[in-house]
Amino acid sequence: MCTSIVEIAEAEGAGKGGDGWFDLTHSVVSYDHPHHALFEEAISIDFVNSALGPGARVAVEISLQSAKELSASLSRAIAAAEMVEGARLRGT
C-alpha cells in the first residue's frame, strides 16, 4: 500500500554524492516502499539540489525504529548545540 506520506523541508548545507560534494536545497522525508532496503515500508530521507539534476542526491532508507532513534539523537544534539550557541551569545 502506498502511504503518500511525504514531508519536504528547506535544507542548507552540503551533501556528498557520486560526483563529490554539492550544495543542498531541500530534504524529502517519506514513508513508503523502499527501493533497496529489505523492509515492507521504510522511512526514506533524501537530501537534494534539484537544480543540479538527479545525481545531486544523498539518500537513505531506514526502518521506522531506526528513524525514531535518529529523531531522538537529532533532538538531543540540537538541544545541546542550542545551549552552546546560547552560551556563546552571552559570552560565557
PDB file of N, CA, C and O in Angstrom:
ATOM      1  N   MET A   1       0.839  -1.176   0.000  1.00  0.00           N
ATOM      2  CA  MET A   1       0.000   0.000   0.000  1.00  0.00           C
ATOM      3  C   MET A   1       0.882   1.237   0.000  1.00  0.00           C
ATOM      4  O   MET A   1       1.771   1.352   0.844  1.00  0.00           O
ATOM      5  N   CYS A   2       0.663   2.154  -0.915  1.00  0.00           N
ATOM      6  CA  CYS A   2       1.384   3.424  -0.926  1.00  0.00           C
ATOM      7  C   CYS A   2       0.782   4.330   0.134  1.00  0.00           C
ATOM      8  O   CYS A   2      -0.438   4.451   0.242  1.00  0.00           O
ATOM      9  N   THR A   3       1.647   4.965   0.913  1.00  0.00           N
ATOM     10  CA  THR A   3       1.156   5.767   2.027  1.00  0.00           C
ATOM     11  C   THR A   3       0.948   7.226   1.688  1.00  0.00           C
ATOM     12  O   THR A   3       0.147   7.894   2.342  1.00  0.00           O
ATOM     13  N   SER A   4       1.635   7.740   0.695  1.00  0.00           N
ATOM     14  CA  SER A   4       1.588   9.159   0.330  1.00  0.00           C
ATOM     15  C   SER A   4       2.048  10.061   1.471  1.00  0.00           C
ATOM     16  O   SER A   4       1.670  11.231   1.526  1.00  0.00           O
ATOM     17  N   ILE A   5       2.857   9.529   2.377  1.00  0.00           N
ATOM     18  CA  ILE A   5       3.413  10.341   3.458  1.00  0.00           C
ATOM     19  C   ILE A   5       4.710  10.950   2.956  1.00  0.00           C
ATOM     20  O   ILE A   5       5.691  10.243   2.721  1.00  0.00           O
ATOM     21  N   VAL A   6       4.708  12.277   2.792  1.00  0.00           N
ATOM     22  CA  VAL A   6       5.878  12.995   2.289  1.00  0.00           C
ATOM     23  C   VAL A   6       5.973  14.338   3.000  1.00  0.00           C
ATOM     24  O   VAL A   6       4.993  15.079   3.082  1.00  0.00           O
ATOM     25  N   GLU A   7       7.142  14.640   3.505  1.00  0.00           N
ATOM     26  CA  GLU A   7       7.424  15.937   4.120  1.00  0.00           C
ATOM     27  C   GLU A   7       8.641  16.526   3.420  1.00  0.00           C
ATOM     28  O   GLU A   7       9.634  15.830   3.208  1.00  0.00           O
ATOM     29  N   ILE A   8       8.569  17.804   3.061  1.00  0.00           N
ATOM     30  CA  ILE A   8       9.669  18.479   2.381  1.00  0.00           C
ATOM     31  C   ILE A   8      10.077  19.686   3.216  1.00  0.00           C
ATOM     32  O   ILE A   8       9.229  20.434   3.701  1.00  0.00           O
ATOM     33  N   ALA A   9      11.383  19.867   3.378  1.00  0.00           N
ATOM     34  CA  ALA A   9      11.902  20.998   4.142  1.00  0.00           C
ATOM     35  C   ALA A   9      13.108  21.588   3.426  1.00  0.00           C
ATOM     36  O   ALA A   9      13.882  20.872   2.790  1.00  0.00           O
ATOM     37  N   GLU A  10      13.256  22.899   3.538  1.00  0.00           N
ATOM     38  CA  GLU A  10      14.460  23.525   3.015  1.00  0.00           C
ATOM     39  C   GLU A  10      15.654  22.964   3.773  1.00  0.00           C
ATOM     40  O   GLU A  10      15.555  22.646   4.958  1.00  0.00           O
ATOM     41  N   ALA A  11      16.770  22.848   3.091  1.00  0.00           N
ATOM     42  CA  ALA A  11      17.984  22.341   3.730  1.00  0.00           C
ATOM     43  C   ALA A  11      19.163  23.202   3.292  1.00  0.00           C
ATOM     44  O   ALA A  11      19.382  23.414   2.099  1.00  0.00           O
ATOM     45  N   GLU A  12      19.908  23.686   4.254  1.00  0.00           N
ATOM     46  CA  GLU A  12      21.101  24.464   3.982  1.00  0.00           C
ATOM     47  C   GLU A  12      22.286  23.630   4.413  1.00  0.00           C
ATOM     48  O   GLU A  12      22.347  23.197   5.564  1.00  0.00           O
ATOM     49  N   GLY A  13      23.208  23.398   3.536  1.00  0.00           N
ATOM     50  CA  GLY A  13      24.367  22.590   3.865  1.00  0.00           C
ATOM     51  C   GLY A  13      24.950  21.976   2.617  1.00  0.00           C
ATOM     52  O   GLY A  13      24.810  22.522   1.522  1.00  0.00           O
ATOM     53  N   ALA A  14      25.607  20.837   2.779  1.00  0.00           N
ATOM     54  CA  ALA A  14      26.245  20.157   1.653  1.00  0.00           C
ATOM     55  C   ALA A  14      26.059  18.660   1.799  1.00  0.00           C
ATOM     56  O   ALA A  14      25.955  18.140   2.910  1.00  0.00           O
ATOM     57  N   GLY A  15      26.019  17.977   0.676  1.00  0.00           N
ATOM     58  CA  GLY A  15      25.918  16.523   0.645  1.00  0.00           C
ATOM     59  C   GLY A  15      26.957  15.976  -0.310  1.00  0.00           C
ATOM     60  O   GLY A  15      27.386  16.666  -1.235  1.00  0.00           O
ATOM     61  N   LYS A  16      27.360  14.743  -0.088  1.00  0.00           N
ATOM     62  CA  LYS A  16      28.362  14.128  -0.956  1.00  0.00           C
ATOM     63  C   LYS A  16      27.716  13.009  -1.747  1.00  0.00           C
ATOM     64  O   LYS A  16      27.243  12.024  -1.178  1.00  0.00           O
ATOM     65  N   GLY A  17      27.697  13.162  -3.055  1.00  0.00           N
ATOM     66  CA  GLY A  17      27.153  12.161  -3.958  1.00  0.00           C
ATOM     67  C   GLY A  17      28.258  11.531  -4.779  1.00  0.00           C
ATOM     68  O   GLY A  17      29.438  11.682  -4.463  1.00  0.00           O
ATOM     69  N   GLY A  18      27.883  10.836  -5.818  1.00  0.00           N
ATOM     70  CA  GLY A  18      28.832  10.145  -6.678  1.00  0.00           C
ATOM     71  C   GLY A  18      29.827  11.059  -7.368  1.00  0.00           C
ATOM     72  O   GLY A  18      30.941  10.642  -7.686  1.00  0.00           O
ATOM     73  N   ASP A  19      29.430  12.305  -7.602  1.00  0.00           N
ATOM     74  CA  ASP A  19      30.307  13.270  -8.270  1.00  0.00           C
ATOM     75  C   ASP A  19      30.979  14.223  -7.292  1.00  0.00           C
ATOM     76  O   ASP A  19      31.545  15.233  -7.710  1.00  0.00           O
ATOM     77  N   GLY A  20      30.926  13.920  -5.997  1.00  0.00           N
ATOM     78  CA  GLY A  20      31.551  14.783  -4.990  1.00  0.00           C
ATOM     79  C   GLY A  20      30.517  15.602  -4.235  1.00  0.00           C
ATOM     80  O   GLY A  20      29.325  15.298  -4.250  1.00  0.00           O
ATOM     81  N   TRP A  21      30.999  16.644  -3.576  1.00  0.00           N
ATOM     82  CA  TRP A  21      30.156  17.482  -2.723  1.00  0.00           C
ATOM     83  C   TRP A  21      29.313  18.436  -3.553  1.00  0.00           C
ATOM     84  O   TRP A  21      29.741  18.906  -4.607  1.00  0.00           O
ATOM     85  N   PHE A  22      28.104  18.717  -3.062  1.00  0.00           N
ATOM     86  CA  PHE A  22      27.223  19.683  -3.711  1.00  0.00           C
ATOM     87  C   PHE A  22      26.394  20.387  -2.643  1.00  0.00           C
ATOM     88  O   PHE A  22      26.149  19.833  -1.571  1.00  0.00           O
ATOM     89  N   ASP A  23      25.963  21.612  -2.941  1.00  0.00           N
ATOM     90  CA  ASP A  23      25.117  22.363  -2.018  1.00  0.00           C
ATOM     91  C   ASP A  23      23.726  21.749  -1.980  1.00  0.00           C
ATOM     92  O   ASP A  23      23.209  21.306  -3.006  1.00  0.00           O
ATOM     93  N   LEU A  24      23.122  21.722  -0.799  1.00  0.00           N
ATOM     94  CA  LEU A  24      21.765  21.209  -0.642  1.00  0.00           C
ATOM     95  C   LEU A  24      20.754  22.336  -0.766  1.00  0.00           C
ATOM     96  O   LEU A  24      21.040  23.478  -0.408  1.00  0.00           O
ATOM     97  N   THR A  25      19.582  22.015  -1.272  1.00  0.00           N
ATOM     98  CA  THR A  25      18.491  22.982  -1.312  1.00  0.00           C
ATOM     99  C   THR A  25      17.309  22.542  -0.448  1.00  0.00           C
ATOM    100  O   THR A  25      16.604  23.376   0.121  1.00  0.00           O
ATOM    101  N   HIS A  26      17.097  21.233  -0.355  1.00  0.00           N
ATOM    102  CA  HIS A  26      15.982  20.755   0.464  1.00  0.00           C
ATOM    103  C   HIS A  26      16.146  19.272   0.805  1.00  0.00           C
ATOM    104  O   HIS A  26      16.998  18.568   0.262  1.00  0.00           O
ATOM    105  N   SER A  27      15.300  18.838   1.719  1.00  0.00           N
ATOM    106  CA  SER A  27      15.262  17.420   2.077  1.00  0.00           C
ATOM    107  C   SER A  27      13.841  16.917   1.889  1.00  0.00           C
ATOM    108  O   SER A  27      12.872  17.667   2.014  1.00  0.00           O
ATOM    109  N   VAL A  28      13.740  15.639   1.588  1.00  0.00           N
ATOM    110  CA  VAL A  28      12.440  14.986   1.419  1.00  0.00           C
ATOM    111  C   VAL A  28      12.428  13.762   2.327  1.00  0.00           C
ATOM    112  O   VAL A  28      13.290  12.890   2.222  1.00  0.00           O
ATOM    113  N   VAL A  29      11.452  13.707   3.208  1.00  0.00           N
ATOM    114  CA  VAL A  29      11.290  12.567   4.107  1.00  0.00           C
ATOM    115  C   VAL A  29       9.973  11.898   3.762  1.00  0.00           C
ATOM    116  O   VAL A  29       8.934  12.555   3.689  1.00  0.00           O
ATOM    117  N   SER A  30      10.017  10.590   3.549  1.00  0.00           N
ATOM    118  CA  SER A  30       8.788   9.878   3.195  1.00  0.00           C
ATOM    119  C   SER A  30       8.736   8.523   3.896  1.00  0.00           C
ATOM    120  O   SER A  30       9.744   8.010   4.381  1.00  0.00           O
ATOM    121  N   TYR A  31       7.546   7.970   3.931  1.00  0.00           N
ATOM    122  CA  TYR A  31       7.325   6.625   4.465  1.00  0.00           C
ATOM    123  C   TYR A  31       6.587   5.846   3.393  1.00  0.00           C
ATOM    124  O   TYR A  31       5.422   6.116   3.103  1.00  0.00           O
ATOM    125  N   ASP A  32       7.278   4.878   2.807  1.00  0.00           N
ATOM    126  CA  ASP A  32       6.690   4.141   1.689  1.00  0.00           C
ATOM    127  C   ASP A  32       7.531   2.897   1.422  1.00  0.00           C
ATOM    128  O   ASP A  32       8.410   2.561   2.217  1.00  0.00           O
ATOM    129  N   HIS A  33       7.275   2.225   0.334  1.00  0.00           N
ATOM    130  CA  HIS A  33       8.067   1.061  -0.055  1.00  0.00           C
ATOM    131  C   HIS A  33       9.487   1.511  -0.391  1.00  0.00           C
ATOM    132  O   HIS A  33       9.657   2.414  -1.210  1.00  0.00           O
ATOM    133  N   PRO A  34      10.507   0.911   0.214  1.00  0.00           N
ATOM    134  CA  PRO A  34      11.882   1.290  -0.122  1.00  0.00           C
ATOM    135  C   PRO A  34      12.301   0.689  -1.470  1.00  0.00           C
ATOM    136  O   PRO A  34      11.703  -0.275  -1.948  1.00  0.00           O
ATOM    137  N   HIS A  35      13.318   1.266  -2.056  1.00  0.00           N
ATOM    138  CA  HIS A  35      13.847   0.748  -3.318  1.00  0.00           C
ATOM    139  C   HIS A  35      14.929  -0.303  -3.081  1.00  0.00           C
ATOM    140  O   HIS A  35      15.077  -1.231  -3.875  1.00  0.00           O
ATOM    141  N   HIS A  36      15.685  -0.161  -1.993  1.00  0.00           N
ATOM    142  CA  HIS A  36      16.807  -1.068  -1.765  1.00  0.00           C
ATOM    143  C   HIS A  36      16.773  -1.791  -0.414  1.00  0.00           C
ATOM    144  O   HIS A  36      17.141  -2.963  -0.336  1.00  0.00           O
ATOM    145  N   ALA A  37      16.339  -1.112   0.640  1.00  0.00           N
ATOM    146  CA  ALA A  37      16.301  -1.733   1.964  1.00  0.00           C
ATOM    147  C   ALA A  37      15.290  -2.880   1.963  1.00  0.00           C
ATOM    148  O   ALA A  37      14.274  -2.827   1.270  1.00  0.00           O
ATOM    149  N   LEU A  38      15.578  -3.893   2.734  1.00  0.00           N
ATOM    150  CA  LEU A  38      14.728  -5.090   2.759  1.00  0.00           C
ATOM    151  C   LEU A  38      13.638  -4.972   3.819  1.00  0.00           C
ATOM    152  O   LEU A  38      13.567  -5.775   4.750  1.00  0.00           O
ATOM    153  N   PHE A  39      12.785  -3.952   3.659  1.00  0.00           N
ATOM    154  CA  PHE A  39      11.642  -3.742   4.538  1.00  0.00           C
ATOM    155  C   PHE A  39      10.396  -3.623   3.667  1.00  0.00           C
ATOM    156  O   PHE A  39      10.467  -3.255   2.494  1.00  0.00           O
ATOM    157  N   GLU A  40       9.261  -3.939   4.266  1.00  0.00           N
ATOM    158  CA  GLU A  40       7.991  -3.715   3.568  1.00  0.00           C
ATOM    159  C   GLU A  40       7.764  -2.212   3.378  1.00  0.00           C
ATOM    160  O   GLU A  40       7.363  -1.772   2.300  1.00  0.00           O
ATOM    161  N   GLU A  41       8.019  -1.439   4.414  1.00  0.00           N
ATOM    162  CA  GLU A  41       7.913   0.018   4.390  1.00  0.00           C
ATOM    163  C   GLU A  41       9.160   0.572   5.070  1.00  0.00           C
ATOM    164  O   GLU A  41       9.751  -0.096   5.919  1.00  0.00           O
ATOM    165  N   ALA A  42       9.562   1.775   4.708  1.00  0.00           N
ATOM    166  CA  ALA A  42      10.750   2.383   5.308  1.00  0.00           C
ATOM    167  C   ALA A  42      10.596   3.895   5.318  1.00  0.00           C
ATOM    168  O   ALA A  42       9.847   4.470   4.528  1.00  0.00           O
ATOM    169  N   ILE A  43      11.316   4.515   6.222  1.00  0.00           N
ATOM    170  CA  ILE A  43      11.484   5.963   6.184  1.00  0.00           C
ATOM    171  C   ILE A  43      12.621   6.229   5.207  1.00  0.00           C
ATOM    172  O   ILE A  43      13.724   5.709   5.375  1.00  0.00           O
ATOM    173  N   SER A  44      12.354   7.031   4.198  1.00  0.00           N
ATOM    174  CA  SER A  44      13.380   7.415   3.227  1.00  0.00           C
ATOM    175  C   SER A  44      13.690   8.888   3.435  1.00  0.00           C
ATOM    176  O   SER A  44      12.785   9.711   3.575  1.00  0.00           O
ATOM    177  N   ILE A  45      14.972   9.210   3.454  1.00  0.00           N
ATOM    178  CA  ILE A  45      15.412  10.594   3.601  1.00  0.00           C
ATOM    179  C   ILE A  45      16.315  10.907   2.422  1.00  0.00           C
ATOM    180  O   ILE A  45      17.325  10.237   2.203  1.00  0.00           O
ATOM    181  N   ASP A  46      15.948  11.916   1.673  1.00  0.00           N
ATOM    182  CA  ASP A  46      16.729  12.366   0.526  1.00  0.00           C
ATOM    183  C   ASP A  46      17.161  13.806   0.770  1.00  0.00           C
ATOM    184  O   ASP A  46      16.336  14.663   1.091  1.00  0.00           O
ATOM    185  N   PHE A  47      18.442  14.067   0.619  1.00  0.00           N
ATOM    186  CA  PHE A  47      18.965  15.424   0.629  1.00  0.00           C
ATOM    187  C   PHE A  47      19.318  15.737  -0.819  1.00  0.00           C
ATOM    188  O   PHE A  47      20.072  14.991  -1.443  1.00  0.00           O
ATOM    189  N   VAL A  48      18.786  16.825  -1.359  1.00  0.00           N
ATOM    190  CA  VAL A  48      18.913  17.060  -2.795  1.00  0.00           C
ATOM    191  C   VAL A  48      19.206  18.522  -3.132  1.00  0.00           C
ATOM    192  O   VAL A  48      19.040  19.430  -2.318  1.00  0.00           O
ATOM    193  N   ASN A  49      19.647  18.695  -4.366  1.00  0.00           N
ATOM    194  CA  ASN A  49      19.704  20.000  -5.016  1.00  0.00           C
ATOM    195  C   ASN A  49      19.078  19.781  -6.382  1.00  0.00           C
ATOM    196  O   ASN A  49      19.750  19.348  -7.318  1.00  0.00           O
ATOM    197  N   SER A  50      17.798  20.080  -6.496  1.00  0.00           N
ATOM    198  CA  SER A  50      17.061  19.763  -7.718  1.00  0.00           C
ATOM    199  C   SER A  50      17.593  20.514  -8.932  1.00  0.00           C
ATOM    200  O   SER A  50      17.419  20.051 -10.059  1.00  0.00           O
ATOM    201  N   ALA A  51      18.230  21.648  -8.734  1.00  0.00           N
ATOM    202  CA  ALA A  51      18.778  22.408  -9.857  1.00  0.00           C
ATOM    203  C   ALA A  51      19.940  21.675 -10.525  1.00  0.00           C
ATOM    204  O   ALA A  51      20.260  21.946 -11.682  1.00  0.00           O
ATOM    205  N   LEU A  52      20.572  20.751  -9.806  1.00  0.00           N
ATOM    206  CA  LEU A  52      21.729  20.029 -10.338  1.00  0.00           C
ATOM    207  C   LEU A  52      21.363  18.687 -10.959  1.00  0.00           C
ATOM    208  O   LEU A  52      22.246  17.969 -11.428  1.00  0.00           O
ATOM    209  N   GLY A  53      20.082  18.333 -10.973  1.00  0.00           N
ATOM    210  CA  GLY A  53      19.655  17.081 -11.590  1.00  0.00           C
ATOM    211  C   GLY A  53      19.620  15.922 -10.622  1.00  0.00           C
ATOM    212  O   GLY A  53      19.941  16.090  -9.446  1.00  0.00           O
ATOM    213  N   PRO A  54      19.236  14.742 -11.096  1.00  0.00           N
ATOM    214  CA  PRO A  54      19.028  13.585 -10.216  1.00  0.00           C
ATOM    215  C   PRO A  54      20.300  13.061  -9.552  1.00  0.00           C
ATOM    216  O   PRO A  54      20.208  12.343  -8.556  1.00  0.00           O
ATOM    217  N   GLY A  55      21.470  13.391 -10.065  1.00  0.00           N
ATOM    218  CA  GLY A  55      22.710  12.927  -9.445  1.00  0.00           C
ATOM    219  C   GLY A  55      23.058  13.664  -8.172  1.00  0.00           C
ATOM    220  O   GLY A  55      23.878  13.188  -7.386  1.00  0.00           O
ATOM    221  N   ALA A  56      22.452  14.818  -7.952  1.00  0.00           N
ATOM    222  CA  ALA A  56      22.721  15.608  -6.748  1.00  0.00           C
ATOM    223  C   ALA A  56      21.748  15.184  -5.660  1.00  0.00           C
ATOM    224  O   ALA A  56      20.827  15.919  -5.302  1.00  0.00           O
ATOM    225  N   ARG A  57      21.974  13.978  -5.141  1.00  0.00           N
ATOM    226  CA  ARG A  57      21.053  13.373  -4.175  1.00  0.00           C
ATOM    227  C   ARG A  57      21.830  12.462  -3.251  1.00  0.00           C
ATOM    228  O   ARG A  57      22.662  11.666  -3.687  1.00  0.00           O
ATOM    229  N   VAL A  58      21.545  12.591  -1.967  1.00  0.00           N
ATOM    230  CA  VAL A  58      22.057  11.663  -0.968  1.00  0.00           C
ATOM    231  C   VAL A  58      20.825  11.041  -0.324  1.00  0.00           C
ATOM    232  O   VAL A  58      19.968  11.760   0.188  1.00  0.00           O
ATOM    233  N   ALA A  59      20.725   9.713  -0.343  1.00  0.00           N
ATOM    234  CA  ALA A  59      19.508   9.056   0.121  1.00  0.00           C
ATOM    235  C   ALA A  59      19.818   7.961   1.129  1.00  0.00           C
ATOM    236  O   ALA A  59      20.857   7.304   1.064  1.00  0.00           O
ATOM    237  N   VAL A  60      18.885   7.781   2.067  1.00  0.00           N
ATOM    238  CA  VAL A  60      18.937   6.644   2.992  1.00  0.00           C
ATOM    239  C   VAL A  60      17.533   6.071   3.130  1.00  0.00           C
ATOM    240  O   VAL A  60      16.542   6.793   3.022  1.00  0.00           O
ATOM    241  N   GLU A  61      17.463   4.791   3.365  1.00  0.00           N
ATOM    242  CA  GLU A  61      16.210   4.102   3.666  1.00  0.00           C
ATOM    243  C   GLU A  61      16.436   3.356   4.969  1.00  0.00           C
ATOM    244  O   GLU A  61      17.295   2.477   5.046  1.00  0.00           O
ATOM    245  N   ILE A  62      15.666   3.704   5.996  1.00  0.00           N
ATOM    246  CA  ILE A  62      15.872   3.108   7.318  1.00  0.00           C
ATOM    247  C   ILE A  62      14.540   2.620   7.885  1.00  0.00           C
ATOM    248  O   ILE A  62      13.464   3.054   7.473  1.00  0.00           O
ATOM    249  N   SER A  63      14.653   1.706   8.839  1.00  0.00           N
ATOM    250  CA  SER A  63      13.447   1.182   9.483  1.00  0.00           C
ATOM    251  C   SER A  63      12.785   2.278  10.309  1.00  0.00           C
ATOM    252  O   SER A  63      13.415   3.278  10.655  1.00  0.00           O
ATOM    253  N   LEU A  64      11.531   2.081  10.613  1.00  0.00           N
ATOM    254  CA  LEU A  64      10.797   3.039  11.430  1.00  0.00           C
ATOM    255  C   LEU A  64      11.466   3.188  12.799  1.00  0.00           C
ATOM    256  O   LEU A  64      11.572   4.301  13.313  1.00  0.00           O
ATOM    257  N   GLN A  65      11.916   2.086  13.389  1.00  0.00           N
ATOM    258  CA  GLN A  65      12.602   2.153  14.683  1.00  0.00           C
ATOM    259  C   GLN A  65      13.903   2.946  14.579  1.00  0.00           C
ATOM    260  O   GLN A  65      14.207   3.760  15.452  1.00  0.00           O
ATOM    261  N   SER A  66      14.669   2.712  13.517  1.00  0.00           N
ATOM    262  CA  SER A  66      15.903   3.473  13.321  1.00  0.00           C
ATOM    263  C   SER A  66      15.603   4.959  13.158  1.00  0.00           C
ATOM    264  O   SER A  66      16.355   5.802  13.649  1.00  0.00           O
ATOM    265  N   ALA A  67      14.508   5.282  12.471  1.00  0.00           N
ATOM    266  CA  ALA A  67      14.121   6.678  12.289  1.00  0.00           C
ATOM    267  C   ALA A  67      13.762   7.317  13.629  1.00  0.00           C
ATOM    268  O   ALA A  67      14.100   8.475  13.874  1.00  0.00           O
ATOM    269  N   LYS A  68      13.081   6.571  14.493  1.00  0.00           N
ATOM    270  CA  LYS A  68      12.751   7.090  15.821  1.00  0.00           C
ATOM    271  C   LYS A  68      14.015   7.365  16.623  1.00  0.00           C
ATOM    272  O   LYS A  68      14.115   8.397  17.286  1.00  0.00           O
ATOM    273  N   GLU A  69      14.977   6.454  16.569  1.00  0.00           N
ATOM    274  CA  GLU A  69      16.234   6.636  17.288  1.00  0.00           C
ATOM    275  C   GLU A  69      17.028   7.802  16.708  1.00  0.00           C
ATOM    276  O   GLU A  69      17.639   8.567  17.454  1.00  0.00           O
ATOM    277  N   LEU A  70      17.025   7.943  15.387  1.00  0.00           N
ATOM    278  CA  LEU A  70      17.690   9.071  14.750  1.00  0.00           C
ATOM    279  C   LEU A  70      17.036  10.382  15.160  1.00  0.00           C
ATOM    280  O   LEU A  70      17.728  11.355  15.461  1.00  0.00           O
ATOM    281  N   SER A  71      15.715  10.415  15.175  1.00  0.00           N
ATOM    282  CA  SER A  71      14.987  11.611  15.574  1.00  0.00           C
ATOM    283  C   SER A  71      15.340  12.012  17.009  1.00  0.00           C
ATOM    284  O   SER A  71      15.552  13.192  17.291  1.00  0.00           O
ATOM    285  N   ALA A  72      15.400  11.041  17.904  1.00  0.00           N
ATOM    286  CA  ALA A  72      15.757  11.327  19.297  1.00  0.00           C
ATOM    287  C   ALA A  72      17.198  11.837  19.391  1.00  0.00           C
ATOM    288  O   ALA A  72      17.478  12.771  20.144  1.00  0.00           O
ATOM    289  N   SER A  73      18.105  11.230  18.634  1.00  0.00           N
ATOM    290  CA  SER A  73      19.502  11.680  18.634  1.00  0.00           C
ATOM    291  C   SER A  73      19.620  13.100  18.097  1.00  0.00           C
ATOM    292  O   SER A  73      20.351  13.921  18.649  1.00  0.00           O
ATOM    293  N   LEU A  74      18.900  13.383  17.023  1.00  0.00           N
ATOM    294  CA  LEU A  74      18.901  14.739  16.477  1.00  0.00           C
ATOM    295  C   LEU A  74      18.368  15.748  17.495  1.00  0.00           C
ATOM    296  O   LEU A  74      18.930  16.831  17.651  1.00  0.00           O
ATOM    297  N   SER A  75      17.299  15.396  18.175  1.00  0.00           N
ATOM    298  CA  SER A  75      16.722  16.294  19.181  1.00  0.00           C
ATOM    299  C   SER A  75      17.723  16.580  20.288  1.00  0.00           C
ATOM    300  O   SER A  75      17.864  17.727  20.710  1.00  0.00           O
ATOM    301  N   ARG A  76      18.422  15.549  20.768  1.00  0.00           N
ATOM    302  CA  ARG A  76      19.417  15.753  21.825  1.00  0.00           C
ATOM    303  C   ARG A  76      20.581  16.608  21.327  1.00  0.00           C
ATOM    304  O   ARG A  76      21.035  17.507  22.035  1.00  0.00           O
ATOM    305  N   ALA A  77      21.063  16.336  20.124  1.00  0.00           N
ATOM    306  CA  ALA A  77      22.185  17.105  19.581  1.00  0.00           C
ATOM    307  C   ALA A  77      21.783  18.562  19.348  1.00  0.00           C
ATOM    308  O   ALA A  77      22.573  19.469  19.610  1.00  0.00           O
ATOM    309  N   ILE A  78      20.564  18.795  18.859  1.00  0.00           N
ATOM    310  CA  ILE A  78      20.089  20.159  18.633  1.00  0.00           C
ATOM    311  C   ILE A  78      19.973  20.906  19.956  1.00  0.00           C
ATOM    312  O   ILE A  78      20.381  22.063  20.049  1.00  0.00           O
ATOM    313  N   ALA A  79      19.424  20.259  20.975  1.00  0.00           N
ATOM    314  CA  ALA A  79      19.299  20.898  22.288  1.00  0.00           C
ATOM    315  C   ALA A  79      20.673  21.265  22.844  1.00  0.00           C
ATOM    316  O   ALA A  79      20.854  22.361  23.374  1.00  0.00           O
ATOM    317  N   ALA A  80      21.639  20.359  22.729  1.00  0.00           N
ATOM    318  CA  ALA A  80      22.995  20.630  23.223  1.00  0.00           C
ATOM    319  C   ALA A  80      23.641  21.761  22.424  1.00  0.00           C
ATOM    320  O   ALA A  80      24.299  22.627  23.000  1.00  0.00           O
ATOM    321  N   ALA A  81      23.457  21.760  21.097  1.00  0.00           N
ATOM    322  CA  ALA A  81      24.021  22.812  20.250  1.00  0.00           C
ATOM    323  C   ALA A  81      23.410  24.168  20.580  1.00  0.00           C
ATOM    324  O   ALA A  81      24.114  25.179  20.579  1.00  0.00           O
ATOM    325  N   GLU A  82      22.115  24.203  20.861  1.00  0.00           N
ATOM    326  CA  GLU A  82      21.467  25.461  21.227  1.00  0.00           C
ATOM    327  C   GLU A  82      22.008  25.991  22.541  1.00  0.00           C
ATOM    328  O   GLU A  82      22.127  27.204  22.713  1.00  0.00           O
ATOM    329  N   MET A  83      22.340  25.105  23.475  1.00  0.00           N
ATOM    330  CA  MET A  83      22.946  25.533  24.732  1.00  0.00           C
ATOM    331  C   MET A  83      24.323  26.142  24.473  1.00  0.00           C
ATOM    332  O   MET A  83      24.657  27.181  25.043  1.00  0.00           O
ATOM    333  N   VAL A  84      25.114  25.509  23.627  1.00  0.00           N
ATOM    334  CA  VAL A  84      26.446  26.022  23.284  1.00  0.00           C
ATOM    335  C   VAL A  84      26.326  27.383  22.602  1.00  0.00           C
ATOM    336  O   VAL A  84      27.049  28.319  22.944  1.00  0.00           O
ATOM    337  N   GLU A  85      25.417  27.491  21.644  1.00  0.00           N
ATOM    338  CA  GLU A  85      25.230  28.761  20.933  1.00  0.00           C
ATOM    339  C   GLU A  85      24.711  29.853  21.867  1.00  0.00           C
ATOM    340  O   GLU A  85      25.126  31.007  21.760  1.00  0.00           O
ATOM    341  N   GLY A  86      23.808  29.499  22.780  1.00  0.00           N
ATOM    342  CA  GLY A  86      23.303  30.472  23.751  1.00  0.00           C
ATOM    343  C   GLY A  86      24.405  30.991  24.650  1.00  0.00           C
ATOM    344  O   GLY A  86      24.468  32.187  24.935  1.00  0.00           O
ATOM    345  N   ALA A  87      25.281  30.091  25.103  1.00  0.00           N
ATOM    346  CA  ALA A  87      26.405  30.499  25.942  1.00  0.00           C
ATOM    347  C   ALA A  87      27.360  31.389  25.147  1.00  0.00           C
ATOM    348  O   ALA A  87      27.891  32.365  25.676  1.00  0.00           O
ATOM    349  N   ARG A  88      27.571  31.053  23.894  1.00  0.00           N
ATOM    350  CA  ARG A  88      28.462  31.853  23.038  1.00  0.00           C
ATOM    351  C   ARG A  88      27.912  33.268  22.882  1.00  0.00           C
ATOM    352  O   ARG A  88      28.663  34.242  22.945  1.00  0.00           O
ATOM    353  N   LEU A  89      26.595  33.378  22.677  1.00  0.00           N
ATOM    354  CA  LEU A  89      25.974  34.707  22.518  1.00  0.00           C
ATOM    355  C   LEU A  89      26.014  35.517  23.801  1.00  0.00           C
ATOM    356  O   LEU A  89      26.085  36.745  23.752  1.00  0.00           O
ATOM    357  N   ARG A  90      25.969  34.848  24.957  1.00  0.00           N
ATOM    358  CA  ARG A  90      26.037  35.529  26.252  1.00  0.00           C
ATOM    359  C   ARG A  90      27.483  35.832  26.633  1.00  0.00           C
ATOM    360  O   ARG A  90      27.733  36.577  27.580  1.00  0.00           O
ATOM    361  N   GLY A  91      28.431  35.259  25.902  1.00  0.00           N
ATOM    362  CA  GLY A  91      29.843  35.487  26.180  1.00  0.00           C
ATOM    363  C   GLY A  91      30.367  34.714  27.383  1.00  0.00           C
ATOM    364  O   GLY A  91      31.344  35.116  28.014  1.00  0.00           O
ATOM    365  N   THR A  92      29.706  33.597  27.694  1.00  0.00           N
ATOM    366  CA  THR A  92      30.160  32.803  28.838  1.00  0.00           C
ATOM    367  C   THR A  92      30.884  31.564  28.369  1.00  0.00           C
ATOM    368  O   THR A  92      31.342  30.768  29.190  1.00  0.00           O
TER     369      THR A  92
END
